[in-house]
Each structure stands twice: as C-alpha cells, then as structure tokens.
C-alpha cells in the first residue's frame, strides 16, 4: 500500500500472520499491545499487521482478524532473530 504525504510517497507493508486464540483475544480487548515475532519479514515501524486467529486444536483459521499498526520495535533480551513489536489496534473483522 502506498501513502502519499507532503514529503513524498511512503510504502506500507501489510504482514498477514497467524495468532492463537488467547493472544488474539488479548489484542482485541486491548490488554496486549505487543507481539513477539521471528523477524523473517523485515518488520518496520509504520507497517501493518493483519493478525489472523488460528485455532491449533482444529488446525484451522477462525475467520476473525484484527489490524494493528506497528508503533515500536526492539530486540532487547530477545532470542537471536526475534523482535518485540509494539502494536496499536486499528480494527477487527
């Protein structure tokens, strides 16, 4: 997705990632505002996360989704290759 601003064009990436039900619910009810993820997608502040609820007991997606904006990133005290993403919920489907 491209966003046009007075200072130019900014490319926003959307990352579709699965999330287990308990973590999904915490994002939806605003008690969790971060994700710990393997940084294999080159996440950047300003990118969008599309969190797709996935039930490991049925091995299926539930159809519920939440859009989050990445507001902060750090690798502090993480395993190599992992990152903490600060998130802000934008909306649910």
N, C-alpha and C positions, 0 to 999 in steps of 0.2 A: 504494500500500500504506500502511495506517495502522499506526503503532506506538503502543501505549498505555503510558505511563510514569506514575510517581507525580506528575510535574509537568505532565501533560496528554497530549494527542494530538499526534503528530508525523507529518506526511505525508512518505513517502519516495517519490521518483520513481525509476522504472527507465527507463534510456535504452538502447535497442537500437541498436547501431552496428556497422558492418562494419569488419573489420580484416584486413589482408593476412597471408598465412601466416607470413612471417618474424617479424613483430611479434607475431602470435598465439602462436607457439611461445615467444618470449622472455617473454611474460606467463605462460604455462603453466609454464615451468621456473624462474620467479622471478628471471630475470636482468634483467627490465624491470619497474619498479614505477611507471610513469607513462604518461600518454597526452597528446599534444599534439593538441588538437581545436579546430575552429571553435566558438566559444561561441554557437551558434544555438539551444541547447536550455535555456539558463539553468541550467547545471550548478551544483550546490551540494554542499558537503561533507556527507556523510551519504547522498547519493544512490547508487543502484546503477547500474553499467554492465553491460550484457549484451553482451559482445564476441562477434560472430558472424564466424567465419572466412570470408573471401571470397577466392576464387582469381581474380585478374584475367585469367589466361590462358584459363580456361574460362568466365569471366563467370558463375560460379555459387557459391552458398554451399556449404561442405563439410559442414555439419551439426554441426561442432564449435563449442562455445560455452564461454565462461568468464565467471563472475560476479565482478565486482570492486566493492569499496566505494571511493568517492571519499573520501580521507582528508585531502587538502590541495589548495589551488588557488592559482595565481599567474599573473599576466600579465607577469612580469618578462622583458624582452628578447624578447617575442613580437610578431608582426605584429599590427596592429590587428584586433580581433575574435577573436583566438585566445587560448587558455588552456592552461596545463600543469596536468594533473590528477594528483596523487599517488594511487596505487591500491594496494589490498591484495586479493590474490586470495582469493576465498571458495570457489570450487569450479568444476569443469569438467563438461561434459556431452559 
